[in-house]
Amino acid sequence: MKNLQKALLAAIVGSVMTMSAQAAISYGAGQSYVGIKAGKFMVDVDDLDDPTAYGVYAGYNFDSNFGAEIEYVGSSDTDVDTGNSGVDAEYDLKTYGAYGTYRYAFPNTGLYAKGKLGYAKAEIDASISDDFGNFENNSGSDSGVAGGIGLGYNFNPNMSVEAEYDYVAEDLTLLTLGAHYKF
């Protein structure tokens, strides 16, 4: 990661943690939550289909606006069109992220907007085989500043659903629908 990205990430994380700590002291105890999500990875690479995504996340709301969240999202094995009937290829994706979050509750409704900014790592594993028994595995990863926006709805004080669009890495975005339980 370039030095400018590292400095920007450190400034963002430090600011979010400072604001969140002040909010926790000012407004009292916060609220933890855990959730599940599903959707689609959107891969901006020719000849790669977009895999189904599924994941889990957990977070802590320091007050009604600021919080922190971690998540893991994986994918199904997705076939790659190689253009050759004698060659089979497939890949899967995994992402890990840690974010500072901000929620804006629309007045007199259960609806809220959410933004998140933090750090994510994306990993890809690919395998290629042919009719002659040759087999090859490849993997790679990318990490850096990531973020997302979304809309959510609170059904009651403990249950919410969220739709999110996330930028994970270059050529990789994620569209999900999730549900979480607050305790």
Residue pairs with C-beta under 8 A, 6 or more apart in sequence:
1 9
1 143
1 144
5 144
5 145
8 145
9 118
9 119
9 144
9 145
12 100
12 117
12 118
12 145
13 100
13 118
13 119
16 66
16 68
16 100
16 117
17 68
17 100
19 66
20 62
20 66
20 67
20 68
20 100
21 62
23 62
23 63
23 65
23 66
24 30
24 62
24 63
26 63
27 62
27 63
27 64
30 60
30 61
30 62
30 63
30 67
31 60
31 61
31 182
31 183
32 58
32 59
32 60
32 61
32 182
32 183
33 58
33 59
33 60
33 61
33 160
33 180
33 181
33 182
33 183
34 56
34 57
34 58
34 180
34 181
35 56
35 57
35 58
35 162
35 178
35 179
35 180
35 181
36 54
36 55
36 56
36 57
36 178
36 179
36 180
37 53
37 54
37 55
37 56
37 57
37 71
37 73
37 162
37 164
37 176
37 177
37 178
37 179
38 52
38 53
38 54
38 55
38 176
38 177
38 178
39 52
39 53
39 174
39 175
39 176
39 177
40 50
40 51
40 52
40 53
40 174
40 175
40 176
41 50
41 51
41 52
41 53
41 73
41 75
41 93
41 172
41 173
41 174
42 50
42 172
42 173
42 174
42 175
43 49
43 50
43 51
43 93
43 171
43 172
44 171
44 172
44 173
45 171
47 80
47 81
47 82
47 83
48 78
48 80
48 91
49 78
49 79
49 80
49 81
50 78
51 75
51 76
51 77
51 78
51 91
51 92
51 93
52 75
52 76
52 78
53 73
53 74
53 75
53 93
53 174
53 176
54 73
54 74
54 75
54 76
55 71
55 72
55 73
55 74
55 95
55 176
56 71
56 72
57 69
57 70
57 71
57 72
57 178
57 180
58 69
58 70
58 71
59 67
59 68
59 69
59 70
59 101
59 180
60 67
60 68
60 69
61 67
61 101
61 103
61 182
62 68
64 103
64 105
65 102
65 103
65 104
66 100
66 101
66 102
67 100
67 101
67 102
67 103
68 98
68 99
68 100
68 101
69 97
69 98
69 99
69 101
69 116
69 118
70 96
70 97
70 98
70 99
71 95
71 96
71 97
71 99
72 94
72 95
72 96
73 94
73 95
73 174
73 176
74 92
74 93
74 94
74 95
75 92
75 93
75 94
76 92
77 90
77 91
77 92
78 90
78 91
78 92
79 88
79 89
79 90
80 89
80 90
80 91
80 126
82 88
82 89
82 128
86 130
86 131
86 132
87 128
87 129
87 130
87 131
88 128
88 129
88 130
89 126
89 127
89 128
89 129
90 126
90 127
91 124
91 125
91 126
91 127
92 124
92 125
93 122
93 123
93 124
93 172
94 122
94 123
94 125
95 120
95 121
95 122
95 123
95 168
95 169
95 172
95 174
96 120
96 121
97 118
97 119
97 120
97 121
97 146
97 166
97 168
98 118
98 119
98 120
99 116
99 117
99 118
99 119
99 146
99 147
99 148
100 116
100 117
100 118
101 114
101 115
101 116
102 114
102 115
102 116
103 112
103 113
103 114
103 152
104 112
104 113
104 114
105 111
105 112
106 112
106 113
110 153
110 154
110 155
111 151
111 152
111 153
112 151
112 152
112 153
112 154
113 149
113 150
113 151
113 152
114 148
114 149
114 150
114 151
114 152
114 162
114 164
115 147
115 148
115 149
115 150
116 147
116 148
116 149
116 166
117 145
117 146
117 147
118 145
118 146
118 147
119 143
119 144
119 145
119 146
120 143
120 144
120 146
120 168
120 169
121 141
121 142
121 143
122 141
122 142
122 143
122 168
122 169
122 172
123 139
123 140
123 141
124 139
124 140
124 141
125 137
125 138
125 139
126 137
126 138
126 139
127 135
127 136
127 137
127 138
128 135
128 136
128 138
129 135
129 136
142 169
142 170
142 172
143 169
144 169
146 166
146 167
146 168
146 169
147 166
147 167
148 164
148 165
148 166
148 167
148 174
149 164
149 165
150 162
150 163
150 164
150 165
151 162
151 163
152 160
152 161
152 162
152 163
153 160
153 161
153 162
154 160
155 161
157 182
158 181
158 182
158 183
159 179
159 180
159 181
159 182
160 179
160 180
160 182
161 177
161 178
161 179
162 177
162 178
162 179
162 180
163 175
163 176
163 177
163 178
164 174
164 175
164 176
164 178
165 173
165 174
165 175
166 173
166 174
166 175
166 176
167 173
168 174
